[in-house]
Amino acid sequence: AGPHEDEYAIDRLADAVADSWQEGLENCEDPFDIYVHERRIKLSSDRYAFRGRLRRGYRSILSILCEDPEKNVENT
């Protein structure tokens, strides 16, 4: 897959994650779960920025894996 295909796939993934995070917490009384839900809403509210963060994270992981594949396999 080329870089444009990767970015398209990451954008679709970001949209799917953000959509799932937008779903409400029904009958949830646990303060921590409510806090987590609110943080997810805030993180994904700006879709453009959310996609950008996921793309940068993907590129960062990919660059580490491409530096020395044998070294990275040994560390898993």
Residue pairs with C-beta under 8 A, 6 or more apart in sequence:
1 9
6 58
7 55
10 51
10 54
10 55
10 58
11 51
11 55
13 54
14 44
14 47
14 50
14 51
14 54
15 47
15 51
17 44
17 54
18 44
18 47
18 50
21 37
21 40
21 41
21 43
21 44
22 41
22 44
24 37
25 33
25 34
25 37
28 34
28 37
43 50
44 50
64 72
65 72
